[in-house]
Amino acid sequence: MAPLSAFLRRQADLDEHDKFLVRHVVVDFNAAHSLRISAQALFQASRAAEQMHGANQFRVTAGYAALVRFLALELERHHGIVLTNSRARQVVWKPGSVEVWADRAKRRESFRADAALVTVPLGILKTGEITFHPSLPGKIEVAREIEFGNVVKVVFQFQETFWEDHGFIHAPETAFPTWWPDPRGPLITGWAGGPHADALLRYSQAQLEEIGLEILGKLFSQPKDSLRRFLVRSYYLNWAADPHIRGAYSYIPVNGLSLPQVLAESVGGTLFFAGEATVADAQTGTVFGALESGLRAAGEILEST
């Protein structure tokens, strides 16, 4: 097995420009480092995507918040209770019994159940912000072995569009290497993943706005001052700085194809694990993978009762 960078070096039929483009697309899309991401995992994910027509692009027109609302309503329809603004801190468990301590409404509360589904972002498991008693050293070690990339996004809202919708726009040698317009209005997003995102972590929102406007000006042959006059608002997202996520999404390292499956394994018939980092077919970092993992874990819980 080899990382993407070593794999590309061995491809004599590709010229250096093609290798550069492949590296750019893979690194930015997967929020990954080319020296760490497994080439074999990329191949396996690509094969799995082909089988499900994964090359097609889809958009939730109302935003992903609509998906969260739908899932919450489905839970409530089946007599589940959804607690918002609650942050799990500690899981005390033994076979057949779980007590979760969480911060809610400025006080700590506990919730008891026969089993628990752990589906927090990988960044939270890596940092140990949720503790388990008894501890799960093997599980946490696996979580730390799986890579978790960073993403920085800047979104510009203008008074009107000044571009044609050509889908993705690649500017690989800039700070925000990938751009795409939004069909819902005069919005355009700049995206930096992996090492490109790491290089932007020290900048303020105002500085990133300046960087983004300068890139847009060059891409569309527009003076930056002119763009600023038509700018309504800019939005900035740094998932690494979000205390509830600590990163963007996972990718599989060299010799790590089995890690997601190990992370997904239940513990003591009581603790169950789901989330994009537990996907079995190497399609980590995807929303559909996260949803499929939830269905898989739900089935495991039902079988255990």
Secondary structure, DSSP 8 states (H G I E B T S, - for coil): --BHHHHHHT-TTS-HHHHHHHHHHHHHHHT--TTTBBHHHHHHHHHHHHHTTTTS----TT-HHHHHHHHHHHHHHTT-----SEEEEEEEEETTEEEEEEEETTEEEEEEES-EEE---HHHHHHT-SEEES--HHHHHHHHHSEE--EEEEEEEESS--S---S-EE-TTSSS-EEEEETTTTEEEEEEETHHHHTTTTS-HHHHHHHHHHHHHHHTT--HHHHHHHEEEEEEEEGGG-TTTSSS-EE-BTT-TTHHHHHH--BTTTEEE-SGGG-TTS-TT-HHHHHHHHHHHHHHHHHH-
